[in-house]
Amino acid sequence: MTRLRAGTRGSDLALWQTRWVCDRLRQAHPSVEIEEVIIKTHGDTATEQLFDANWPVGGFVGAIEQAMVGERIDFAVHSYKDLQTAVTAGLVIAAVPAREAVHDILVTRDPVDLDNIPSGFRLGTSSPRRAAQFRRIADVQIVPIRGNVPTRVAKIEREGLDGVVLAAAGVRRLDIKLPHAVDLPTDRFVPAPAQGALAVQTREQGAARALIAVLEDASARRTVTAERSFLRTINAGCHVPVGALAATDDNTLSLHAQLFSEDGNRMVEGIETGDDAGAVGIRLAERLLRELNET
């Protein structure tokens, strides 16, 4: 009998994602016994702090990574987009499982036509990317909000908002029913790099890494590699408005990205293709940085 300890945050979504991974691990390895260990991160304790320049690197994952390095847990399931681009020494992403929906959704109080959003529309989001994208199409009033998926939906009524923007993946995973929701097209609203993807992290050494490798999805790994390569080259944290989404067809990968100025007022975007996911991300990032500096 092999025993593994899974580290997770205590939010509904984090628990769902961890349990989803654990269920598949048990199916693949019936002799494995898994213990769930809930760990509070900075993001769980600093619930009012916004995603700005003061947000710490690894705010949602740092405490969990420390627990893994200290061998208090054996693996962790992260929303991949929460991970910093710099690899933590001694740790590795042992598997990237099949990806959920990558797009964002606009959840509203009343039905809304995306091309005719009323002036002064009160939009709840703490994402600079989402705020910049909506300001390009409408005269919206951005209201910074934090919280898990159900909390942000509830804030529509509680804080008198007209709508909030959420990742479709979280809504689907939690099976939340929404009265009014619009799927945002990814060609106009390019999502966050690695949105909808999970990262199952382990120590480089130990039994967990080999056991978890069975969950690997090659296509998800490849697209996320391109998106994260773009993000790393931009050297962007969560306060910089940037979106990147890759798609793969046989050997060819295509990466579409949007890069905004820090104030969100200027945007450049482009597409790069190739067979080396990491190189595609680097090339597109370098090109868009040049173009943004020239505007």
C-alpha positions as CSV (number, residue, x, y, z in Angstrom):
1,M,0.0,0.0,0.0
2,T,1.4,3.4,-1.1
3,R,0.2,6.4,0.9
4,L,0.3,9.9,-0.5
5,R,-0.7,13.3,1.0
6,A,-2.4,15.7,-1.3
7,G,-2.1,19.4,-0.3
8,T,-4.9,21.7,-1.3
9,R,-6.5,25.1,-0.5
10,G,-9.8,24.9,1.2
11,S,-12.0,26.7,-1.4
12,D,-14.8,24.8,-3.1
13,L,-13.0,24.9,-6.4
14,A,-9.6,23.8,-5.0
15,L,-11.2,20.9,-3.2
16,W,-13.1,19.9,-6.3
17,Q,-10.0,19.9,-8.5
18,T,-7.9,18.0,-5.9
19,R,-10.6,15.4,-5.5
20,W,-11.1,15.0,-9.2
21,V,-7.3,14.3,-9.5
22,C,-7.4,11.9,-6.5
23,D,-10.3,10.0,-8.0
24,R,-8.4,9.4,-11.2
25,L,-5.2,8.4,-9.3
26,R,-7.2,5.8,-7.4
27,Q,-8.7,4.5,-10.6
28,A,-5.2,4.2,-12.2
29,H,-3.5,2.9,-9.0
30,P,-6.1,1.0,-6.8
31,S,-3.5,0.3,-4.1
32,V,-2.8,4.0,-3.5
33,E,-4.2,5.6,-0.4
34,I,-4.5,9.4,-0.4
35,E,-4.9,11.7,2.5
36,E,-6.2,15.3,1.9
37,V,-4.3,18.1,3.7
38,I,-5.9,21.6,3.6
39,I,-3.4,24.4,3.6
40,K,-4.1,28.1,3.9
41,T,-2.3,30.4,1.5
42,H,-1.8,34.1,1.4
43,G,-4.7,34.3,-1.0
44,D,-7.0,32.6,1.6
45,T,-6.0,35.0,4.4
46,A,-5.6,38.3,2.5
47,T,-9.1,38.1,1.1
48,E,-9.4,41.9,0.6
49,Q,-6.1,42.4,-1.1
50,L,-6.4,43.1,-4.8
51,F,-4.3,41.7,-7.6
52,D,-2.0,44.6,-8.1
53,A,1.7,45.3,-7.9
54,N,1.7,44.5,-4.2
55,W,0.3,41.0,-4.7
56,P,3.1,38.6,-3.7
57,V,4.5,36.1,-6.2
58,G,2.9,32.7,-5.6
59,G,0.2,34.2,-3.5
60,F,-2.1,31.2,-4.0
61,V,0.6,28.5,-4.0
62,G,3.6,29.5,-1.9
63,A,2.5,27.9,1.4
64,I,1.6,24.7,-0.4
65,E,4.9,24.6,-2.2
66,Q,6.7,25.1,1.1
67,A,4.8,22.2,2.6
68,M,5.9,20.0,-0.3
69,V,9.5,21.0,-0.1
70,G,9.3,20.3,3.6
71,E,7.9,16.9,2.9
72,R,4.6,17.5,4.8
73,I,2.7,16.7,1.6
74,D,3.6,14.6,-1.5
75,F,1.7,16.4,-4.3
76,A,-0.6,19.3,-4.9
77,V,-3.2,20.3,-7.5
78,H,-3.1,23.9,-8.6
79,S,-5.0,26.0,-11.1
80,Y,-2.1,26.3,-13.5
81,K,-2.6,30.0,-14.0
82,D,-2.0,30.6,-10.3
83,L,1.6,29.3,-10.5
84,Q,4.5,31.7,-10.9
85,T,6.5,31.2,-14.0
86,A,9.8,30.6,-12.1
87,V,10.1,27.0,-11.2
88,T,10.5,26.3,-7.4
89,A,13.7,24.4,-6.8
90,G,13.1,20.7,-6.1
91,L,9.6,20.7,-7.5
92,V,8.2,19.6,-10.8
93,I,4.9,19.6,-12.7
94,A,4.4,15.8,-12.8
95,A,1.2,16.0,-14.9
96,V,-1.0,18.4,-16.8
97,P,-4.4,16.6,-17.1
98,A,-6.9,17.2,-19.8
99,R,-7.9,20.8,-20.0
100,E,-11.4,22.2,-19.2
101,A,-13.0,25.1,-21.0
102,V,-10.5,28.0,-21.5
103,H,-12.8,30.9,-22.1
104,D,-14.3,33.5,-19.7
105,I,-18.0,34.1,-19.2
106,L,-19.9,37.3,-18.4
107,V,-22.5,36.7,-15.6
108,T,-25.1,39.4,-15.5
109,R,-28.1,40.6,-13.4
110,D,-30.2,41.0,-16.5
111,P,-29.7,39.7,-20.1
112,V,-27.0,41.6,-22.0
113,D,-26.0,41.9,-25.6
114,L,-22.2,41.8,-25.6
115,D,-22.1,44.4,-28.5
116,N,-24.5,46.8,-26.8
117,I,-23.4,46.9,-23.1
118,P,-25.1,50.0,-21.5
119,S,-22.9,52.9,-20.6
120,G,-21.9,52.9,-16.9
121,F,-22.2,49.1,-16.7
122,R,-20.9,48.1,-13.2
123,L,-18.5,45.2,-13.9
124,G,-17.0,43.3,-11.0
125,T,-13.4,42.0,-11.6
126,S,-10.0,42.3,-10.1
127,S,-8.3,41.1,-13.3
128,P,-6.5,43.9,-15.1
129,R,-6.7,41.8,-18.3
130,R,-10.5,41.5,-18.1
131,A,-10.9,45.1,-17.2
132,A,-8.8,46.3,-20.1
133,Q,-10.7,44.0,-22.5
134,F,-14.1,45.3,-21.5
135,R,-13.0,48.9,-21.6
136,R,-12.2,48.4,-25.2
137,I,-15.7,47.5,-26.1
138,A,-17.9,49.6,-23.7
139,D,-18.0,52.4,-21.2
140,V,-17.9,50.2,-18.1
141,Q,-17.3,51.0,-14.5
142,I,-14.8,48.5,-13.0
143,V,-15.5,47.4,-9.5
144,P,-12.6,45.4,-7.9
145,I,-13.9,42.3,-6.2
146,R,-12.3,39.1,-4.8
147,G,-13.6,35.8,-3.6
148,N,-14.3,32.3,-4.8
149,V,-16.8,31.6,-7.7
150,P,-20.0,31.5,-5.6
151,T,-19.0,34.6,-3.6
152,R,-18.3,36.7,-6.8
153,V,-21.7,35.6,-8.3
154,A,-23.4,36.6,-5.0
155,K,-21.7,40.1,-5.1
156,I,-23.9,41.0,-8.2
157,E,-26.8,41.4,-5.8
158,R,-24.9,42.3,-2.7
159,E,-22.8,45.1,-4.2
160,G,-25.3,46.3,-6.8
161,L,-23.2,45.1,-9.8
162,D,-24.5,44.6,-13.3
163,G,-22.2,41.7,-13.9
164,V,-19.0,39.8,-13.1
165,V,-16.5,38.0,-15.2
166,L,-15.5,34.4,-14.4
167,A,-13.5,31.6,-15.9
168,A,-15.9,29.1,-17.5
169,A,-13.8,26.2,-16.1
170,G,-14.5,27.0,-12.5
171,V,-18.2,27.4,-13.2
172,R,-18.4,24.1,-15.0
173,R,-16.3,22.2,-12.4
174,L,-18.6,23.4,-9.6
175,D,-21.7,22.9,-11.8
176,I,-23.0,26.3,-10.9
177,K,-26.3,27.3,-12.6
178,L,-26.3,30.9,-13.8
179,P,-29.5,32.7,-14.9
180,H,-27.8,35.1,-17.3
181,A,-24.4,34.3,-18.8
182,V,-22.6,35.1,-22.0
183,D,-19.6,33.0,-23.3
184,L,-16.9,35.5,-24.2
185,P,-15.3,34.7,-27.6
186,T,-11.6,33.9,-27.2
187,D,-10.6,35.9,-30.3
188,R,-11.7,39.1,-28.7
189,F,-11.3,38.2,-25.0
190,V,-8.1,36.1,-25.0
191,P,-8.0,34.3,-21.6
192,A,-5.3,34.2,-19.0
193,P,-2.3,31.9,-19.9
194,A,-3.0,28.3,-18.7
195,Q,-6.7,29.1,-17.9
196,G,-8.7,25.9,-17.5
197,A,-5.6,23.8,-17.0
198,L,-4.5,22.0,-13.8
199,A,-0.9,21.5,-12.7
200,V,-0.2,18.4,-10.5
201,Q,3.0,19.3,-8.7
202,T,5.4,16.9,-6.9
203,R,8.9,16.8,-5.6
204,E,11.5,15.9,-8.2
205,Q,12.4,12.8,-6.2
206,G,9.9,10.4,-4.7
207,A,7.2,7.9,-5.5
208,A,4.5,10.5,-6.2
209,R,6.0,11.8,-9.5
210,A,5.9,8.4,-11.3
211,L,2.4,7.6,-10.1
212,I,1.0,10.9,-11.1
213,A,2.5,10.8,-14.6
214,V,-0.4,8.6,-15.7
215,L,-2.7,11.7,-15.7
216,E,-0.6,13.5,-18.3
217,D,-2.4,15.0,-21.4
218,A,0.2,15.8,-24.1
219,S,-2.0,18.4,-25.8
220,A,-2.7,20.3,-22.6
221,R,1.0,20.2,-21.7
222,R,1.9,21.6,-25.1
223,T,-0.6,24.5,-25.2
224,V,0.2,25.5,-21.6
225,T,3.9,25.4,-22.4
226,A,3.5,27.9,-25.2
227,E,1.2,30.2,-23.1
228,R,3.5,30.1,-20.1
229,S,6.6,30.7,-22.3
230,F,4.9,33.8,-23.6
231,L,4.1,35.0,-20.0
232,R,7.6,34.3,-18.7
233,T,9.2,36.2,-21.6
234,I,6.8,39.2,-21.0
235,N,7.9,38.9,-17.3
236,A,4.3,39.6,-16.3
237,G,2.7,39.2,-13.0
238,C,-1.0,39.1,-12.3
239,H,-1.2,42.9,-12.3
240,V,-0.1,43.2,-16.0
241,P,-3.0,42.9,-18.5
242,V,-2.0,39.9,-20.8
243,G,-3.9,37.1,-22.4
244,A,-2.5,34.1,-24.3
245,L,-4.2,31.0,-25.8
246,A,-2.6,28.2,-27.8
247,A,-4.2,25.5,-30.0
248,T,-2.5,22.5,-31.5
249,D,-3.2,20.6,-34.6
250,D,-1.0,17.5,-35.2
251,N,2.5,19.0,-35.1
252,T,1.6,22.6,-35.6
253,L,0.9,24.9,-32.7
254,S,-0.8,28.4,-33.0
255,L,-0.6,31.0,-30.2
256,H,-2.8,34.1,-30.0
257,A,-2.0,36.7,-27.5
258,Q,-3.0,40.2,-26.4
259,L,-0.6,42.5,-24.5
260,F,-1.8,45.7,-22.9
261,S,0.1,48.6,-21.4
262,E,0.0,48.6,-17.6
263,D,-2.8,51.2,-17.6
264,G,-4.8,49.1,-20.0
265,N,-5.2,51.9,-22.6
266,R,-3.0,50.5,-25.3
267,M,-3.1,47.0,-26.8
268,V,-1.1,44.9,-29.3
269,E,-2.0,41.4,-30.3
270,G,-0.7,38.8,-32.7
271,I,-0.5,35.2,-33.7
272,E,2.6,33.0,-34.0
273,T,2.8,29.4,-35.2
274,G,5.4,26.7,-35.1
275,D,6.2,23.2,-33.8
276,D,8.3,24.1,-30.7
277,A,5.8,25.4,-28.1
278,G,8.3,27.2,-26.0
279,A,10.0,28.9,-28.9
280,V,6.6,30.0,-30.3
281,G,5.8,31.7,-27.0
282,I,9.1,33.5,-26.8
283,R,8.9,34.8,-30.4
284,L,5.4,36.2,-30.0
285,A,6.2,37.8,-26.7
286,E,9.3,39.5,-28.1
287,R,7.4,40.8,-31.1
288,L,4.5,42.2,-29.1
289,L,6.8,43.8,-26.6
290,R,8.5,45.6,-29.4
291,E,5.2,46.7,-30.9
292,L,3.8,47.9,-27.6
293,N,7.0,50.0,-27.0
294,E,6.5,51.5,-30.4
295,T,2.9,52.6,-30.0
